[in-house]
């Protein structure tokens, strides 16, 4: 684990992929539900109002942001591949 990952997420980016992005919940309910769950957990941690839980909440929010950025990257790559192909040309009138 890099120092950045330790401070920012509390786990590695590989762990985020394994535990969240490729989780059973993501497979069955969608990655959006995973993100909502992470943010709900962060809210509960914030309610405890200790230094440790505040840091854990911050890390959970950073994990949610990381997953969102991965979603955007995937969508951007997929959209770009689609536009670079000839597949969309037949849809233009």
Protein Blocks (a to p, Z undefined) as FASTA:
>chain_A
ZZklmmmnopafklmmmmmmmmmklmmnopklmmmmmmmmmmmmmmnopaklmmmmmmmm
mmmmmmmmmmmmmmmmmmmmmmmpmklmmmpZZ
